[in-house]
Amino acid sequence: MLVPIILPYKLDSESALQLKKSLNTKLVKVNGVYKYKSNHLIINLGNSHSPIWRTQDTKWINKPENVAIGVNKLKTFNKLKEGNACIPFFSTDKKDAIDWLKDGYKVVCRELLTASQGRGIVIATKESELSPNTKLYVRYFPKKFEYRVHLVKNGDNITIFDFVQKKKRADIDNDKVDYQIRNHDNGWVFARDNVKLPTCVKNESIKAMKLMDLDLASVDVCFSQKNNQCVILEFNTASGLEGQSITNYINEILFLCNTM
């Protein structure tokens, strides 16, 4: 059995600390004094930097160079576009954004390419609202539901081992909820009770995971019930974990340690 060693994107990551405790292992840094051993399996949680202690034989769950693509919204979309995955229309050209607005669509202006929790997002409904600091324009995808799908790769097989749906917090009034940017601050939480994953969400999540060449990650997917269509929004290689999600990740990591 391989020994899991956790390489987090930051040492004080709450998820990484919980995994460290539960797996009875240690956290390492890219520039630390850690020395890789042949029976170690590096569990990379969102770190895009190649460590100084890396060897040619290092066994990885999520190589840093693949994480570097996954944490960048533009690189992710370009990679998925190459493989014909279902993604929203996107562009770095303001002219495209203006055309979408003229066609009656909203435009998501991303001022930051590696941010999370809705940081750096501006929603525009007219040209004057387009952010001058935009690095990526995305045509807004009208959705009914949004899911986070957790996947694992073992050999050539990619499987879904957990999934949740973003649902409105029961204690938040409807008029105080932002239905466009669905994060905790805007009144949304992840829920797993009575959640059924649409077939297209399953299929596209697995397809996208294969294209990204990641081993353990979650993907955020929007689903339009009206058109039975979905689009991949982004990947997370350092998902915030709590409760059942922690248990599920521990089980998958131990499974990989026993089978690789």
C-alpha positions in Angstrom: 0.0 0.0 0.0 1.3 3.5 -0.9 1.5 6.2 1.7 -0.5 9.3 0.9 1.4 12.6 1.2 -0.5 15.8 0.8 0.7 18.8 -1.2 -1.8 21.6 -0.7 -1.9 24.9 -2.5 -1.6 26.5 1.0 -0.6 24.9 4.3 -3.5 26.3 6.3 -6.1 24.9 3.9 -8.9 23.6 6.2 -9.6 20.6 3.8 -5.9 19.7 3.6 -5.6 19.8 7.4 -8.6 17.6 7.9 -7.3 15.1 5.4 -3.9 15.2 7.0 -5.5 14.3 10.4 -7.8 11.6 9.1 -5.2 9.9 7.0 -2.5 10.3 9.7 -0.1 11.7 7.2 1.8 15.0 6.6 1.6 18.1 4.5 4.6 19.0 2.4 5.7 22.2 0.5 7.0 22.6 -3.0 10.2 24.2 -1.6 10.4 22.1 1.6 13.0 19.7 2.8 10.7 16.7 2.2 12.4 13.8 0.4 10.2 11.7 -1.9 10.2 7.9 -1.3 9.1 5.2 -3.8 6.2 4.1 -1.6 4.7 7.6 -1.4 1.7 8.9 -3.4 1.6 12.7 -3.7 -2.0 14.0 -3.3 -1.8 17.4 -4.9 -4.6 19.7 -3.7 -4.6 22.7 -6.1 -0.8 23.3 -6.3 0.3 24.3 -9.8 4.0 24.5 -8.9 6.5 21.7 -9.5 8.3 20.9 -6.2 12.1 21.0 -5.9 12.0 17.5 -4.5 10.2 16.1 -7.5 11.8 13.0 -9.2 11.2 11.3 -12.5 9.5 8.5 -10.7 7.2 10.6 -8.4 3.7 9.1 -8.2 1.1 11.7 -8.5 -2.6 12.3 -7.9 -2.9 15.5 -10.0 0.4 16.5 -11.6 1.2 20.2 -11.1 1.2 21.0 -14.8 -2.3 19.6 -15.2 -3.5 21.5 -12.1 -2.0 24.7 -13.7 -4.5 24.3 -16.5 -7.4 23.3 -14.2 -7.1 26.4 -12.0 -7.1 28.8 -14.9 -10.5 29.5 -16.4 -9.2 30.5 -19.8 -6.8 27.5 -20.1 -9.6 25.2 -18.9 -12.0 26.4 -21.6 -9.4 26.2 -24.3 -8.5 22.6 -23.3 -12.1 21.6 -23.2 -12.9 23.3 -26.5 -10.1 21.2 -28.2 -12.0 18.1 -27.1 -15.5 19.3 -28.1 -16.8 19.3 -24.5 -19.9 21.2 -23.6 -18.8 24.6 -22.4 -20.4 28.1 -22.6 -19.4 30.5 -25.4 -16.3 32.4 -24.4 -13.9 35.0 -25.8 -11.1 37.4 -24.9 -12.4 39.8 -27.6 -14.7 42.6 -26.4 -16.4 42.6 -29.8 -17.8 39.2 -29.2 -19.2 40.3 -25.8 -20.9 43.2 -27.5 -22.4 40.9 -30.1 -23.8 38.7 -27.4 -25.4 41.6 -25.6 -27.0 42.8 -28.9 -28.4 39.3 -29.2 -30.1 39.6 -25.8 -27.6 37.6 -23.7 -26.0 38.6 -20.5 -22.2 38.5 -20.4 -20.0 37.3 -17.5 -16.9 39.4 -17.3 -14.1 37.6 -15.5 -11.5 40.0 -14.2 -9.5 37.2 -12.6 -8.7 33.9 -14.2 -7.7 31.9 -11.1 -10.2 33.2 -8.5 -13.0 31.3 -6.7 -16.2 32.1 -4.8 -17.3 34.5 -7.5 -14.4 37.0 -7.0 -13.7 39.1 -10.0 -17.0 38.5 -11.7 -19.1 41.3 -13.2 -22.4 40.5 -14.9 -23.2 42.8 -17.8 -26.5 43.4 -19.5 -25.4 46.3 -21.7 -22.1 47.5 -23.2 -21.5 50.2 -20.6 -21.5 47.5 -17.9 -18.6 45.5 -19.5 -15.7 45.6 -17.1 -12.5 47.3 -18.6 -10.4 44.8 -16.6 -12.0 41.7 -18.2 -9.6 38.9 -19.0 -12.3 36.5 -20.2 -15.8 37.1 -21.5 -18.4 34.3 -21.1 -21.8 34.3 -22.6 -24.2 33.7 -19.7 -25.8 30.2 -19.7 -29.4 30.3 -18.4 -29.6 27.4 -16.0 -32.2 25.8 -13.7 -29.7 23.8 -11.7 -26.0 23.8 -10.8 -24.1 20.8 -9.6 -20.6 20.0 -8.3 -19.5 16.5 -9.4 -16.5 14.8 -7.8 -14.6 12.4 -9.9 -11.6 10.0 -9.6 -9.4 8.4 -12.2 -7.9 5.0 -11.7 -6.0 3.7 -14.7 -8.2 4.3 -17.7 -11.4 4.4 -15.7 -13.0 7.7 -14.5 -15.9 7.4 -12.0 -18.2 9.8 -10.2 -17.9 9.1 -6.4 -19.9 12.0 -5.1 -22.1 14.9 -6.3 -24.1 17.7 -4.8 -26.4 20.4 -6.0 -26.3 24.1 -5.2 -29.6 24.9 -3.5 -31.0 28.1 -2.0 -30.6 28.4 1.8 -33.9 28.0 3.5 -33.3 31.0 5.7 -32.8 33.4 2.8 -35.7 35.2 1.2 -36.1 34.8 -2.6 -35.7 38.5 -3.2 -32.3 38.4 -1.5 -30.8 35.5 -3.5 -28.5 36.0 -6.4 -29.5 33.4 -9.0 -26.7 34.3 -11.4 -23.6 33.8 -9.1 -24.5 30.9 -6.9 -22.1 30.9 -3.9 -22.5 30.9 -0.1 -22.4 34.6 0.2 -25.3 34.9 -2.2 -27.5 32.5 -0.4 -26.5 29.1 -1.7 -25.3 25.9 -0.1 -24.3 22.4 -1.4 -27.0 19.8 -0.8 -27.0 16.0 -1.5 -30.4 15.0 -0.2 -33.0 14.2 -2.9 -30.5 15.1 -5.6 -30.5 13.3 -8.9 -27.8 13.9 -11.5 -29.0 14.4 -15.1 -27.5 12.0 -17.6 -25.8 14.8 -19.6 -24.2 16.2 -16.5 -22.8 12.7 -15.7 -21.5 12.2 -19.3 -20.0 15.6 -19.7 -18.3 15.6 -16.3 -16.5 12.3 -17.1 -15.6 13.5 -20.6 -14.2 16.8 -19.3 -12.2 15.0 -16.6 -10.6 12.8 -19.2 -9.7 15.8 -21.3 -8.1 17.7 -18.4 -6.0 14.6 -17.5 -6.7 15.0 -13.8 -6.9 12.2 -11.2 -9.0 13.6 -8.4 -11.1 16.7 -8.9 -14.6 18.2 -8.9 -16.3 20.0 -11.7 -19.0 22.6 -11.6 -21.7 22.0 -14.2 -24.8 24.1 -15.1 -27.9 22.3 -16.4 -30.8 23.8 -18.4 -33.9 21.6 -17.7 -35.8 23.4 -20.5 -33.3 22.4 -23.2 -31.8 19.3 -21.4 -28.4 20.8 -21.9 -25.4 21.4 -19.7 -22.1 23.3 -19.7 -18.9 22.8 -17.8 -18.1 25.9 -15.8 -14.8 25.1 -14.0 -12.7 22.5 -12.3 -11.6 22.4 -8.6 -8.5 20.5 -7.6 -8.8 21.8 -4.0 -12.5 21.6 -3.3 -13.7 22.8 0.1 -14.5 19.6 2.0 -16.7 19.0 5.0 -18.9 16.3 6.5 -19.6 13.5 4.1 -17.3 15.0 1.4 -14.3 14.5 3.7 -15.2 10.8 4.3 -15.7 10.3 0.5 -12.4 11.8 -0.3 -10.6 9.8 2.3 -12.1 6.6 0.9 -11.1 7.4 -2.6 -7.5 8.3 -1.6 -7.1 5.1 0.4 -8.5 3.2 -2.6 -5.9 4.8 -4.9 -3.2 4.0 -2.4 -4.2 0.3 -2.5 -4.6 0.0 -6.2 -1.8 2.1 -7.8 
